[in-house]
Amino acid sequence: MIDPQHRSSYGHHVIISRLRKDEKTNDPPVAHSWAADLGPGLASTGSDNDPSGIATYSLAGAQFGLDLAWLCALSYPSMVAFQLVSSRIAVLTGQGLTSNMREHYPRAFFYLAVARFLIANVLNVAADTVAMGVAAHFLWHGSVAVFAGVATLLSVALQFTLPYPRYANALKWLTLSLFAYAGVVIVMRIPWHVLLSAALVPHLHWQEHYFSMLLAVLGTTISPYLIFSQATQQLEELRLDPEHKPSAEHNRLLGQQSRKTRKDTLIRTALSNAVGFFIMAGAAATLYAYGRGLTDIDGAANVLEPVAYRYAPQVLALAFIGTALLALPPLAGSAAHAVAGIVESRDKALTDRRISLALLVVMLFGGALGVVLTSAHVEPLRLMYWSAVLNGSTATPVMFMLVLLSTKHSAVGDLSAHWVLRGLCWLATVCAAAALVSLFVLEWSEWKSGAA
């Protein structure tokens, strides 16, 4: 499912050259390069279906059946469009999204957006470290809080010491456990015409909880951190030596990389959304159909019982560990880049140190938050769900800023010709904003009726 070495020869050469340079100087690879070294497929398939996403899709299927499954299919074009737009902005400007937004937006609006993004990422880090603690509890029993703390330190150590290809080659086998959800759909014999209808026909309910769940699902599909890390990864693959001058060969390689990015994004994002769809459909067939519901993280393993039987908790544990370790680098890395991008600096060495420090702080603070919440007996399932809700509510301003940035000629050149990409981005932004406003209206109405 995941091929971490599936990248252009040019990008691979640049990354390996940087690693070799680090080896010659006896310095470990800088953390920001490691965290950004994620292809579109890896970010979409592994990170987008992290434990928070698995829990959210399971909850959506258990509580609403297939009524939210259409989001996995209909969000696909916009999800691809946002990744391609973010890649184009990074390539044309030579800067990440944070630096571009700092230059083109009022400081107050920019700082607010970065703060929301940082908070959402830290909570997501906490949720994923707790999920690894739960997974360790499923496998070996013991304290979830202690396991979560150990998982945090393990992730930090991996991010600062191991080259990513070696790290991901082991993890890709763990994430194969996600295909068990497709097996559940087959075993439960859900009619394919029902699945097709659920994927293509939206079902809306004017309920507060429905729109809250809708935002959570959006937060696991069009995730802000995936958009930011896509732009950063593109810069890492295409960054040349300062002495390098543009040439015909350089332009040819840029075009080749652009085509490769489009192909990978289309295929891998489809795979990512398909996994989310099958998780939701599996929960609908095993929990919603029988009125069993889902109230705690232990119940999430029940979805896999038709194919894994009594080993369902262990299969879920493998999925949690694999996807969490894949998700934490872009989560912490994109947050670190956002923080470092607040202050403009032309000193690359200084910027690297800032990003490395920010990444370390985000990881340790997020892990500590997860340990504290678990020790306070906060249900891990609730933590994962509300992390997704916060991601969904954060996505709207980030999407709005990105789609406006795509209209600025100084930032993206002649992107106006790509009206399909901009249209898809606007469509997703308007829909996400409408969902957020609807949730606020419903909450306000409920509060007023309660006060009366």
Residue pairs with C-beta under 8 A, 6 or more apart in sequence:
1 45
1 172
1 175
1 176
1 178
1 179
1 271
2 41
2 42
2 45
2 46
2 168
2 171
2 172
2 175
2 326
3 41
3 42
3 172
4 39
4 42
4 164
4 165
4 168
4 169
4 172
5 12
5 165
5 169
6 39
6 41
6 264
7 39
7 237
7 260
8 237
8 253
8 256
8 257
8 260
10 237
10 238
10 253
10 256
10 257
11 236
11 237
11 238
11 257
14 236
14 237
14 238
14 239
14 240
15 33
15 37
15 236
15 237
18 29
18 33
19 29
19 163
22 28
22 29
22 30
28 160
28 161
29 163
30 352
30 355
30 356
31 159
31 160
31 333
31 336
31 355
31 356
31 359
31 360
32 232
32 333
32 336
32 337
32 340
32 351
32 352
32 355
32 356
32 359
33 236
33 352
34 159
34 160
34 163
34 164
34 329
34 333
35 159
35 229
35 232
35 329
35 330
35 332
35 333
35 334
35 336
35 359
36 229
36 232
36 233
36 235
36 236
36 333
36 337
37 164
37 233
37 236
38 47
38 164
38 229
38 233
38 329
38 330
39 233
39 264
39 268
40 83
40 230
40 233
40 261
40 264
40 265
40 268
40 269
41 264
41 265
41 267
41 268
41 271
42 168
42 268
42 326
43 226
43 229
43 230
43 233
43 330
44 79
44 83
44 226
44 265
44 268
44 269
44 271
44 272
45 175
45 268
45 271
45 272
45 275
46 168
46 171
46 172
46 175
46 322
46 323
46 326
46 327
47 223
47 225
47 226
47 229
47 323
47 326
47 327
47 330
47 331
48 220
48 221
48 223
48 226
48 272
48 276
49 175
49 178
49 220
49 272
49 275
49 276
49 279
49 323
50 124
50 128
50 131
50 220
50 323
50 324
50 326
50 327
51 127
51 128
51 131
51 132
51 135
51 319
51 320
51 323
51 324
51 327
51 384
52 124
52 127
52 128
52 131
52 220
52 327
52 384
52 385
52 387
52 388
52 391
53 220
53 276
53 323
53 388
54 178
54 279
54 300
54 316
54 319
54 320
54 323
54 384
55 131
55 297
55 300
55 380
55 381
55 384
55 385
55 388
56 213
56 216
56 217
56 219
56 220
56 384
56 385
56 388
57 217
57 220
57 276
57 279
57 280
57 283
58 279
58 280
58 283
58 287
58 294
58 300
58 303
59 213
59 216
59 283
59 294
59 381
59 385
60 68
60 213
60 216
60 217
60 280
60 283
61 68
61 69
61 279
61 280
61 281
61 282
61 283
61 284
61 285
61 287
61 288
61 303
62 283
62 284
62 287
62 288
62 292
62 293
62 294
62 299
62 303
63 209
63 213
63 288
63 293
63 294
64 205
64 210
64 213
64 284
64 288
65 284
65 288
65 289
66 194
66 195
66 198
66 203
66 280
66 281
66 284
67 198
67 203
67 205
67 210
68 203
68 210
68 213
68 214
68 217
68 280
69 195
69 198
69 199
69 277
69 280
69 281
69 284
70 198
70 199
70 200
70 201
70 202
70 203
71 214
71 217
71 218
71 221
72 199
72 217
72 221
72 273
72 274
72 276
72 277
72 280
73 199
73 200
73 273
73 277
74 200
74 202
75 218
75 221
75 222
75 273
75 428
76 269
76 270
76 273
77 424
78 222
78 424
78 425
78 427
78 428
79 221
79 222
79 269
79 273
79 428
80 265
80 266
80 269
80 424
81 420
81 421
81 422
81 424
81 425
81 428
82 222
82 227
82 399
82 402
82 425
82 428
83 226
83 227
83 230
83 265
83 269
84 261
84 262
84 265
84 421
85 402
85 403
85 406
85 412
85 415
85 421
85 422
85 425
86 97
86 227
86 228
86 230
86 231
86 234
86 402
87 230
87 231
87 234
87 258
87 261
88 258
88 412
88 415
89 97
89 100
89 231
89 402
89 405
89 406
89 411
89 412
90 96
90 97
90 231
90 232
90 234
90 235
91 234
91 235
91 238
91 254
91 258
92 411
92 412
92 413
93 99
93 100
93 411
93 412
94 235
95 235
96 228
96 231
96 232
96 235
96 337
96 341
97 227
97 228
97 231
97 402
97 405
98 114
98 228
98 337
98 338
98 340
98 341
98 342
99 341
99 344
100 405
100 411
101 110
101 113
101 401
101 405
102 110
102 341
102 342
102 344
104 405
104 408
104 410
104 411
105 113
105 401
109 401
111 342
112 397
113 397
113 398
113 401
114 338
114 339
114 341
114 342
116 394
116 397
117 224
117 225
117 228
117 335
117 338
117 394
117 398
118 335
118 338
118 339
118 362
119 390
119 394
120 224
120 225
120 387
120 390
120 391
120 394
121 225
121 331
121 332
121 334
121 335
121 362
121 366
122 335
122 362
122 365
122 366
122 369
123 366
123 369
123 383
123 386
123 387
123 390
124 225
124 327
124 331
124 366
124 387
124 390
124 391
125 328
125 331
125 332
125 362
125 363
125 365
125 366
125 367
125 369
125 370
126 366
126 367
126 369
126 370
126 373
126 383
126 387
127 370
127 380
127 383
127 384
127 387
128 324
128 327
128 328
128 331
129 148
129 149
129 151
129 152
129 155
129 324
129 328
129 366
129 367
129 370
129 371
130 144
130 148
130 370
130 373
130 374
130 380
130 383
130 384
131 320
131 324
131 380
131 384
132 147
132 148
132 151
132 155
132 320
132 321
132 324
132 325
133 143
133 144
133 145
133 146
133 147
133 148
133 149
133 150
133 151
133 370
133 374
133 380
134 144
134 147
134 297
134 317
134 320
134 380
135 147
135 316
135 317
135 318
135 320
135 321
135 324
136 142
136 144
136 147
136 150
136 151
136 317
136 321
137 143
137 144
137 147
138 301
138 313
138 314
138 316
138 317
139 314
139 317
144 374
144 380
145 371
145 374
145 375
148 367
148 370
148 371
148 374
149 367
149 368
149 371
151 324
151 367
152 363
152 364
152 366
152 367
152 368
152 370
152 371
153 367
155 324
155 325
155 328
155 363
155 367
156 360
156 363
156 364
156 367
158 167
158 325
159 328
159 329
159 332
159 359
159 363
160 356
160 360
164 329
167 325
168 326
171 322
171 325
171 326
172 322
173 322
174 318
174 319
174 321
174 322
174 323
175 319
175 322
175 323
175 326
177 315
177 316
177 318
177 319
177 322
178 275
178 279
178 319
178 323
179 275
180 304
180 307
180 308
180 315
180 319
181 275
181 278
181 279
181 281
181 282
181 303
181 304
182 275
182 278
182 282
183 306
183 307
184 278
184 281
184 282
184 285
184 286
184 303
184 304
184 306
184 307
185 195
185 278
185 281
185 282
185 285
187 306
187 307
188 282
188 285
188 286
188 306
190 281
190 284
190 285
195 281
198 281
199 277
204 210
206 438
206 442
207 442
208 439
208 442
208 443
208 446
211 435
211 438
211 439
211 442
212 389
212 439
214 392
214 435
215 388
215 389
215 392
215 393
215 432
215 435
215 436
215 439
216 385
216 388
216 389
216 391
216 392
217 276
217 388
217 392
218 392
218 395
218 432
218 435
219 387
219 388
219 389
219 390
219 391
219 392
219 393
219 394
219 395
220 276
220 388
220 391
220 392
221 273
221 276
222 395
222 399
222 428
222 432
223 391
223 395
224 334
224 391
224 394
224 395
224 398
224 399
225 330
225 331
225 334
225 335
225 391
226 330
227 398
227 402
228 334
228 337
228 338
229 330
229 333
229 334
232 333
232 334
232 337
234 261
237 257
238 254
238 257
240 250
244 250
279 303
282 303
282 304
283 294
283 303
286 292
286 302
286 303
286 305
286 306
287 293
287 294
287 299
287 302
287 303
292 299
292 302
293 299
294 300
294 302
294 381
295 379
295 381
296 379
296 380
296 381
297 379
297 380
297 381
297 384
298 313
299 381
300 316
300 381
301 312
301 313
301 315
301 316
302 312
303 312
304 312
304 315
304 316
305 312
308 314
308 315
328 363
331 362
332 359
332 362
332 363
332 366
333 355
333 359
335 358
335 359
335 362
336 355
336 356
336 358
336 359
336 362
337 355
339 354
339 355
339 358
339 362
340 351
340 354
340 355
340 358
343 354
345 351
345 354
370 383
373 383
374 380
392 432
392 435
392 436
393 436
395 432
396 429
396 432
396 433
396 436
399 425
399 428
399 429
399 432
400 429
400 433
402 425
403 422
403 425
403 426
403 429
405 411
405 412
406 412
406 415
406 421
406 422
406 425
407 415
407 416
407 422
409 416
415 421
415 422
416 422
